[in-house]
Amino acid sequence: MSLKGKTLFITGASRGIGLAIAKRAAADGANIVIAAKTTETNPKLPGTIYSAAKEIEAAGGKALPLQVDIREEANVLDAVRQAVEAFGGIDILVNNASAISLTDTENTPMKRFDLMNGVNARGTYLCTYACLPELKKSAAAGRNPHVLTMSPPLSMKEHWFSSHTAYSMAKYGMSMCTLGHAGEFRKFGIAVNSLWPRTAIHTAALQMIPGVDINMCRKPEILSDAAYFILTSPSTTTGNFFIDDTLLAQHGVTDLEKYSVKPGTKKFIPDFFVD
């Protein structure tokens, strides 16, 4: 199965994991809606919706860069409208945008709490809500619709909360959307799954966290390759919380050396929420 001619609405696709997923789909000739906030270059966070569009088009796809704050309902609904006008519909939603602050309660003011829960939980729910009518049309047309959310398996263990309760609540909010929507949308023929890395992934956002050794990380492409396997699977494959290396192994990809930031690395930083 190919993503040629499919339209993907990807949040946070101006850089990092979202952009990697977009470029992998573009290689098939997919249409990519870049739903992200960045329109001007930031030295600490390189990449804008416009630079991403150029990379996607160079990879073989079509791109629609849209400045979108996924916390704002009117903004998201308008982005979906523009996507439909440009490409005729939406076949795949990738809920990738996320906010992170690995802080304890004393050091997490409500403004930061609201940002994380607004982007992660509310944003995922809102984008799914907004895209649902188009995903249902895609299903009716036999176009194999998917919702893929970049969020972890649900694990209600104290140690995943005690150091950063607010972030864990927000991130698990995304996973709860997967759990609920998989059951709700099954009757429509829409797949809903989550994907999460076993190890830390080298992104610009990760570099802003003090003390992280980038050489002990993997590249975003491990997630884009894993996402491709999910998005090209039948839409009856639903309700899963996939881990990148396990999924790749199921598809015969066991040599992960090409995903290492530093070739030859044997020990990687484990990601959060993976038991």
PyMOL commands that set and color helices and strands:
alter all, ss='L'
color gray80, all
select helices_A, chain A and resi 16-26+49-58+73-87+105-107+110-140+158-160+165-188+204-207+214-216+221-231+244-250+257-259
alter helices_A, ss='H'
color red, helices_A
select strands_A, chain A and resi 7-11+31-36+62-67+92-95+146-149+191-196+241-243
alter strands_A, ss='S'
color yellow, strands_A
deselect
rebuild
show_as cartoon
